[in-house]
Amino acid sequence: MTEEIVNPPPETQVLIDDLDNPKYYINRELGMLEFQRRVLEEAMDERNPLLERVKFLSILGSNLDEFFMVRVGGLVMQRDAGVYATTKDGLTPNQQLIEIRKIANKIMVESREYWHNTITPLLEKNGIHILSYSQLTERQREFVNGYFEEVVYPTLTPLAFDPGHPFPHISNLSLNLAISIEDEEQEEHFARVKVPSSLPQLVPIKRSSGGYRRDGSTPRHHYFIWLSHLVKENIQFLFPGMKILEVHPFHVTRNADFEIQELEAADLLEVMEESVRNRRFGKVIRLIVDKNMPMHMQDLLAQNLDMDNRDIYALDSPMNMYSLIDLYPIDLPQLKYRPFIQSFPDRLRQKEVFDGNTIFSTIRAHDIFLHHPYDSFLPVVDFLRAAAHDPNVLTIKMTLYRVGKHSPIVKTLLEARRDYGKQVAVLVELKARFDEESNIGWARMLEQEGVHVTYGLVGLKTHCKIALVVRKEGENIRRYIHLGTGNYHHVTANLYEDMGLFTADSDIGADASDVFNYLTGYSAKKEYRKLLIAPINLRQRFEQMIDREIAIHKNKKNGHLIFKMNSIVDPIIIKKLYQASQVGVKVDLITRGICSLKPGIKGLSENIRVISILGRFLEHSRVYYFHNDDEEEIYLGSADLMPRNLNQRVEILFPVEDKVLVRQIRKNILELYLSDNVKARNMKSDGTYTRLKPHSARNAKNAQQIFIERANRKNQTSS
């Protein structure tokens, strides 16, 4: 097999040498839609608890909203600007839009059919009932009408459209009702009512029956009605004296892919606030309408929304799939994943480790590795809390990309500055898409407390995750560092799979200081001791390490690369991996989302395997393993293998140098992922995925579940 790869027959030589041929690359946007199909598969997987399947449908709706707002929005801008340049796979913006419409429409139709035909009946069997207005009992109708009158009605604003009233603005992601009305002169009019997004979209109805028997065999019944249906049934109250002819829901998605002209921005904070406001007014790039909406009403909407009729999707309800998340809080634990107790690494298992000097002496003695969410995120919070309280700590520096609301991380930084007088410097990335408002609020609050706040470098988004604590120890200064693959977000740390490292390594500490100088000041430094920094040296060093693996394999025949990431799109890296495969290097890619590389092509990529794992937790860590002739190297970090990460973002890949940790990550984590046959899918060379099936229950391997069981065993051992 190796001989054939190294010395291919003449008839395949041209094919093998032509690594730039578009047919060897998969379109990024179509690859993302293939990922959305895998999310839909999780909703259809009967092995997942019912409310978790509902949650996957909600996630699919949210993902598609963002996909249209950002990816499709960007393509529409290119098309309208007359851009005909092709992507690496050979498609123009307009060609991509044509393909996206077909695939996205199919996914949206299938997800709603599955909701109605499969999920809704299963919910009914488990005591969760989503009722139409006509199905309500007299008591239920009395309740919802009272709710409408007291809560909903005051929030509604009917907007007419006629010569005296211009067509109303339809805000992004809003759910609306298009209403056809007839007046006393039998003249027809159009009006729009926005369904309030501030209220639950699934209105809970007071229980009229059900409950638990003594043996627990009868579930408590939960009743809901869609808010849009409730408004529709009471629409007459908004138009007294008028005849309601038709009422149809519709959902608008606008372009949110705005470029920030930083070079002309005197105050980036104000520019970002303006950008967030403008998002409401972007071009309409998707209109979801009720499948029963007549064509004349669709045409009226398309014309007045200044949009292409081809971007109208006539679908069954619900218009907004994300709103299904309203069902998840129902207290039915048997319909959800079983909870587990997060563990602590052995060196951090004692609570008192965060008292006094203990946390710092523990890190000083050994690097500490964390694998979230199986390992708790609390050590990261406690590390910063210890730094805030410790009188020997002089400075705390951090990057904040997404932290969410009520962040204990930010509160600790505020406390360190306000209550303990520490010098605190924070880089807040204002361009973290859809977290801008939250980050703007935190930035202003930090500034008010005297924290040094910066917003990163012009033209670059700061995506790296790093915290630096500078501590005085006797006559010396020592640096303690936390580096991670995920955000400093205490909520998503329980939902996303990520990795982190505490270290007091002096070279990494010196690099960390240089990174913050680069981010907050002026620095043209090109050489770093151990960290790989984008856009400075990460791409160059990464390519060199792949080339090194190729060179080693030519002599030793033991080359092996294992890369785990969200996406691989960068054409230069893909070509390097093709070259590695051609000489026989074994390449395993664990890619959650987009993979533009085509595996399994004879003479090109037959030594490359690509798997994607979707499950209970969002796989989010980036891990890069190089066999390196038995001198194994592992880098962790925030960077995916995409042009934006390597060229237009500040990213960090950091080495794991403790040989025990290297073996642990390779054997206990990466190899387990590669052996998964429950949640893993194999990618085929055409870009589609096939789900793996264990031969029997005995040999079934679900990597995420095994990580959970390990955490549970560790807790049982320590208790």
N, C-alpha and C positions, 0 to 999 in steps of 0.2 A: 504493500500500500504506500509506504513512504517513497519507494523508488519511483512509483508512478507519479507521485506529487512532485518530486524533485526534478524528474526528467519526463515531462508530459509528452505525449505523442505529438507529432508535427501538426496534425489537424486541429489540435486544441491550443496550440501555442499562442495564436493571435488572441483568442478569447482570454487566456490566462494573463497575457501581458497587458491587456486593455482594461486596467483597473478603474479607469474613468468612465467606462461605458455606463450610461444611465440605467441600463437594465439590471445592474448589480446593486441598485440602491432603491430603498423604499421611501416613498414620500412621507415627510414628517407628519403632516396633518392627517393623512390616511392612516398612518401608524397610530396616531392618537385616537382616532375613531375605533381602531381595532382594540385598543385598550378599553374604550367605553363598552365595547361588546363583551369584554371579559368581566367588567363590572356587572353587566346585565346577567351574565352567566352565574355570578355569585348570588344574585337575587333569585335565580331559577334553581339553585342548588338545594335540593330537599334536605341535605344534611345540615344546612344552616337553620338555626331556630327562626321561627316565623317572623318575629318583629325585627330580627337582624336582616331578613330578606327584604322587609319593607324599607329598612334603613338603606340597603344597597340601592333600591329603586330611587330613594331620595337623593343619595349621593350621585347617582347617574344623572338625575335632573340638574343638580347643582353643577356637575362637571360639564354638561352640555351647555348650560348657560354661560359658563366661563369660556368654553371653547368658542362659542359664537361671538361673544363680546370681544375676545382678544385675537384668536387665531383667524377666524373668518372676517372679523372686523379689519384686521391688517391686510388680508388678501383683497377685500373690497376696496380699500384705499389704494392698493397697488393697481388693481384693475381700472379704477376710475381715473388714475393718474396716467394711464396708458402704458403701464409697465408690461413688457412682453418677455422679459428675461425669464429663463427657466431655472428651476431648482436642480439639484444634483441628479435627481431622477428624471429630469427632462420635461417637467410640466410647467406651463405658464400659470400665472395667478388665476386666469379665467378657467383654464382646464381643471385646476384644483377645485375651484368653486363648483363646477359641474359635478365632479365626482363626489364632493362632500355632500351636496344636496341629496344625491341618490342614497348614499350610505347612511347619512344622519337621519333621513326620513324613515328608512327601514328600521333603524334602532328605536326611534321614537314611537313608531307604530307598534312594533313588537313589545316594547315595554308596557304600553298601555293595554294591549290585548292581554298580556300576562297578568297585569294588575286586575283586570275585570274578570278574566276567565279562571284564574287559578288562585291568586292571593286573596281577593275579596271573599270567595266562598270559604277559604281556610280561616280567615278572620271571623267570619260568621260562626263557624263551628267552635271557635275558641272564645265566643262571647263578645266579639268586637264588631259592632254593626254600624255601617255608614249608610244612613237612611236618606231617601228622597223625601221631599216635603209631603208627598201623597202617602207615604208609608207611616207617617207619624201618628201616634195615638192622640186622642183629644188632649190628654194631659201634657204630652210632649209638645204638641203644637202650641198650647197655651204658654209653655215655658219659652220656646224659641221665639214666639212672637213678642213676648215680654222682653226678651234679650235684645231683639231687633229694635224695639221701641226705645229702650233705655240706653243701650250701649252703641248699637250700630248706626241707627238713623241719624243721630247728631253728627256723625263723622262723614256722612255722605254729601257730595256736592254734585248735583246733576248739571251737566254742561251741554248747552244746546249748540247746534251748528246750523247757521242760516246766515243770510246777508248781514244781519246785525250782530252775529256772534261768530268770530273766526273759529276755525277748527282748533279744538283744545290741544294743548301739549300733552302727549302721552309719555310718561316718564319710563326710564329703563326698568325692565323686569317687573313692570306693573301688570296686575290682572285687572281687566276692565270688562264692562258690559256695554255692548253696542245695542242701542235700543231704537227701534222704529216705532214712531208715535203718530197717531192721527188726531187732528184737532176737530173742533165742532164743525168746521167747514169741509171736513173730510180731506184736508190737505195733509200729506205725509211729511214728517220731520225726522231728523236724526239727532240723537243725543248720546252722550257717553257718561257713564258713572264708573268711577274708580272704586274697586273693592279695597277697603282699607288694609294695608299690609301690616299695620300696627296691632291688629287683632288676630287671634288664632284662625287659621284658614279652615281648620276642622273644629267646628264649635261643639264642645261636649254638651250632651243633653242629660239632664238629671235622670237617674235610673228609675225606670218604672216597673221593673220586674227583675227577677234573678236573685242572686245571692249565693252563699255557700251552704250546702248541706253539712250536716255534722261529719259526714265521712269525706267532705271536701270534693265530692264528685261533680258538683254543679258549679261552673265558674260564675263569677260575678259578671254581669253584662255591662258593657260600655257602649253608649250610643253617641253618634256624632252626625252632624249635617254639615255639608260644605257651606262656608260663609257665602260664597258666590251664589249658591242655590237659594239661601235664605234671603239674600238681597233681591234676587230675581223674583222670588215669590211675593215679595212685598214692594215691588217696584212701583206699583200704582200709587203708593203714598207719596212718591217723589214727583208725580205728575198728575195731580188732582184735576179731574174734569177732562182728562185726555184718554184716548183709547190706546192701549198697548197692543201693537201688532206683532212685534217680534223682539226677543231678547236673546243675544248670543254672546258668550264670553270670548275674550281674546287676550293674548299675552304678547308683550312687546319686548324685544331684545335689541339694544343699541350698541353701537361700536364703542368700546372702552379702551381701544389701543391708541392712546395719545402719546406723542413724543413730547418730552419736556425740553424746552430750549434753555438749557442750563447756562449756556455761555452768555445769554442776554438777561439772565435772571439775577437781579440784585439781591433778592431774598428768596432762597429756594423754598423756605417754609411757606411763604405767601403764594408762590407759584404752585406748589403742590395742593394747597387749599383750593385754589382756583381750578386746578385740574380735576379734583374730586367733584367740584360743583358742575363742571362742564360735562362730566360723564353722563349726566342725566339728559344731555342734549345731543349726544352723538347720533350719527346716521343710523336709521333702523336697518338692521341686517337680518332679522328674523321676525316673522309675525306668525304666531300660532293661533289659529282660529278654530272654533267649534266646527266639527265636520258637517254640521247641518246649516252652517251660515250660508245664506244665498250668495250667488256670485255678485250681484249688484252691490251688496254690502261689503264684500271682500274688495271689490274694485274701488269703492268709495274710500275705504281705509287705505289701500295701497296708494291711491292718487294723493291723498292728503298727508300721508306719512312720507311721501316722496321716496318710494321704495320700488324695487323690482318685484313684479308679481310672482316671479319664480322663487322668491324667498318667503312665500306664504306656505305654511304647513297646516293642512286641514286635518285635525286629529280628534280623537275621542278625548273625553275628560280623563284625568285632570289636566288642565292647561299647564299648570306649574307642578311638575313632579316633586320638586324639592319640598313642597308643603306636606308631603306624606310624613315628614319627620315629626309632625305634631302627634303622631300615634305612638312614637317610641317611648315617651315618659310613662305610658300606662304601666301600672304596677302588676305585671304578670311575669315574674322572673323565670317561669318555666318556658317562656317564649323568647328568652334572650340567652346570650352566652353566659355560662357559669362564671361568676366572679372568681378571681384568684388574688392571692396576696403577693405583692411585689417583694422581691428579695433585695438584700444588700450584699455587695461583694464581701468576702470573708474579712477583709481588713477594715471594713466599715460597719460591721454588724453590731458592734457595741454602741449603744446610744451615746455614752459618754465620750465617744471618739471626737465629738464636736465641742467638747469642753476644753477650755484653756488652750494649750499648745498642741493638743493631741492630733487634730486633723492635719496640721502642718508637718509634724514629725512623722505621721503615717505616710503622707505623700513623699516626704523627703526620703524615707526608707525604700519605698517601692512605688513605681507607677501603678495607678489604679484604673482598671478598665470597667466601663459600665455598658450594659446592653439593655436599652430601654425598649419596651415598657416592662420587661421581665425584671430588670433591676430598677428600683425606684429612682425617680428624679430628685427626691428629697436631698441626697448628698450634694447636688449642685447648688440648691438653695441654701443648705446649711454651710457649705463652703464659703459662700459669699456673706452669709450672716456672721460666721466666725470671723471673717476678714473685717466686717464692719465693726465688730465689738472689740477686736484685739487691739490693745494700745500700741503694739509693735508694728502694726500694718500702717504703711505710709500712704499707699496709693492703690486704687482699684480702677482698672480700665476694662471696658467691655464693648463688644459690638452687639447691637440689638436689631434684628431683622423683623421677626414677628414675635410679639410677646403676649398679645391678647389683652383683655380687660382684667382688672383686679390682679395685676401681675405681682406675685410675691418677690420676683427678681427686682423689678423697678422699685417697689416699696423698700426693699433692703438697701438699694443704692441711695435712695432719698434719705433713709435713716443714717447711713454711713456718713453722708455729707452734713445733714442737719443736726444730728444728735451727737456725733462723734468727731466731727471736724476733719474727716478724711478728705484727701484730694481724690476726687472722682471724675473720670473722663469717660464719656460714652459717645460712641458713634451710633446714631439712630438713622437707619435707612428709611428715608421718607418715600422711596419709590418701590417699597414692597407692595406689589399690586394687591388691591382690595384690603390692605391693612393700613392704608395711608392715614385715614382719620384717627385710628387708634394711636398710631405712632406720632402723629402731629400733637395729639393731646399729651402724650407722655413727654415729648420733647419740650413742650412749653412748661410742664410741671417741673421737670428736671432743671431747666434753666432758671426757674424762679427760686430754686433752692441753692443755686450757686454751683451746680454741676457743670463742668465743661462739656458742652454738647456740640458735636459737629455732625455734618450730614454727608460726609464722604467726598469722593473725588468727582470732578466734572467729567461727565461722559461715562462713568462707571457706576454700576450698582454694587454695593458692598454686601456680599452674600455669606462671607465667612463667619464662623461661630467661634469666638475666642474670648476668654476672660483672663486677665492678668492681675495678680496680687503681688505687690512689692512690699516686702517685710524686712524690718531691721532685726538682725540676729547678732547680738554682741556688737563687734566692730564692723560686721559685714552686712551686705544687702543680699537677700535671696529672693528669687522670683518663683511664684507658684502659678501654674497655668492650668486652666481647663480648656480643652479643645473638643469640639463636637461635630457631628454630622447633621444635627438638627437644631431647631430654633430653641431659644430660651423661653419656651412657652409651656407653662405648667399643666395646661389642659391637653394639648396635643401630645405632650410627652407620655400620656397614658394611652394614646390612640395610634401614634406613629412608632414604627420600629426605627430606632436610631442607636448610635454608639457614641461614647465619649471617653476621654482620657484625662486623668489628673496626672501631672508630672511636675517635678522640680528640676528637670534636666537643665543644666546651665546654658547649653547651646540653644535649646528651644526657647528658654527664657530670654536670651539675648535676641533671638529672631523675633520673638513676640514684641519686645520693645521696639525693634526696628519697624515692625508692621504697623504699630500704632503711630510711630513718627511719620510713616508714609501716609497713613490715613488722615492724620490731624494736622500735619505741617507740610513741609516741603522736603522731599527726599527723592534722589535719583539712584538710590542703592539698587544694585543689580545682583549682588551675591548674598545668598543666605546660607546659613550653616546647615540646617536640616529641614526647614520647612520649604514646601513648594508653594509658591505664591503666583496666582494669576492676577494680572496678565504679564508678570515679570519673567518668571522662570519655569512655571508649571508645565506649559506645553512642551518646551524644549527638553526638560528633564524627563517628562513622561514618554516622549517619543524615543529618547535615548534608552530608557529602560526596556521598551519593547524591542528596539534594535539589539540591545544586549541579550535579550532572551533568544532572539533569532540566531545571533552569532553563537551563543552557547549550544543551542540545539544542533546546529550544523556539526559540532564536534562531539557533543555528549549524548545527543538524542533524548534529552530529558526535559525539554522545554515545556513549561506549563504556566498559563496565565489564567487567573480567575478574577473577573471584574464584576462587582455587584453595584448597580447604580439605578437611578430612575430612568435615564434615557441615554442612548448613544446615537448621535446624529452627525458628529463632526466627520467630514469626509476624509481628512488627513489621517485621523486615528483609525478610521475604518480601513483605509488602504494599508496602513501598517499591520492591522490584524489579518487582512487578506494575505499579505506577504508572509506573516508568521505562519498562517495555516498552510501556505504553499510549500514551506520547507518542512512541515510536519509538527510544528508546535501545537500542543493541545490547548485550545482556547475555550473556556467555559464562561459564558456571559449570563448573569442573573439580572435581567432587565425588567423592571416593573412596568414601565410605560412604553415609550417609543424606541424602536430599534430599526434604524435605517439600513443596517447591514443584513445581507441575505446569507443565512447559513446553509451548509449542506450541498453546495454546488461543487460538482466534481472538478478537481484541478484548481479550484479557487478557494472554497471555504468548507471543504468536507471535514476539516478538523475543528470546526467551530460549532459549538452547541449553544443555543440560546434558549433559556427558560424564563418564564414569567410566573411569579407567585403572587396571587391575590388571596387574601384571607381576612381574618378578624382584624388584623392591624395593617395599617398602610406601610408597606416596605419603603423605607426612606433613607436608609444608611447607604453611604458610598464606600466601598471597600475594594482596594486594588492590591491583588496578590501577585507577586513575581517569584517563581521557583528559584531562579538565580543559582542554578547548579548546587542545590541543597543549602545555599546561604539565603534562606527565605526572607523576603521583604514584604511588609504590608504597610500600605498607606491608607489612612482614613481621612474623610473630610467632607466638604460641602459641595464639591464640584462634580457635576455630571459631565459626560464626554460630549458636550455640545459646543458649537462655536461661541455662543453667548457666555458660557461659563469659562471658557479658556481665553477668550479675547476681550469681552466687555464687562466682566465682573471681577471684583476682588474676591478671590477664593483662596482657601488654604487646604492643602493636603499635608497631613502630619504623619511621621513614621511611628510605628509601634516597634520599639527596640528590645523590649524584654522578650527573650526567646520563649519563655513559658507562655506569655500572652500571645505571641505569634502563632505558636502551635495550637493554643486554645481556640483562637479565632479561625484558623484554617480547618482544624479537625472537628471542633465542636459546633461551629457555626456554618462556615462556607460549605463543608462537605455534607452537612446535614441538609442545607438548602438544596444541594445538587442531587440528593437522594430522595427528596420529597416526591411522592407519587399520589398525593391527595389534592393539594392546592396548586401544584405546578402544571404549567402548560408548555409543551415543546413548540418552538417556532419552526414553521416550514419555510422553504426557500421562497414561497410566493407571498410571505408576510402574514399568513393565517396561522392560527395556533390550534393544536390538538391537546385535549386534556389527557393527562396520564391517568391510568387506572391500575390500582394495585391488583395483583393476582388473587389476593384474599385479604380478609380483614387482618389476618395475622401479620402480613408483611406491609400493611399500610403505614406510610410515614408522612405525617403532617408536621412540618418543621415548627410552625408556630405553636401547635399544641404540645409538642415535645419540649419547647422552651418553657411553656407554662408549667408543665409537669416537673421540670427541673427546679423552677422557682418554688413550687409547692413543696418539693422534697427538701430543698434547702431550708425553708421556713420550719418544716417539721423537725428537722435535725437540730435547729438552733433553739427550738422552744422547749 
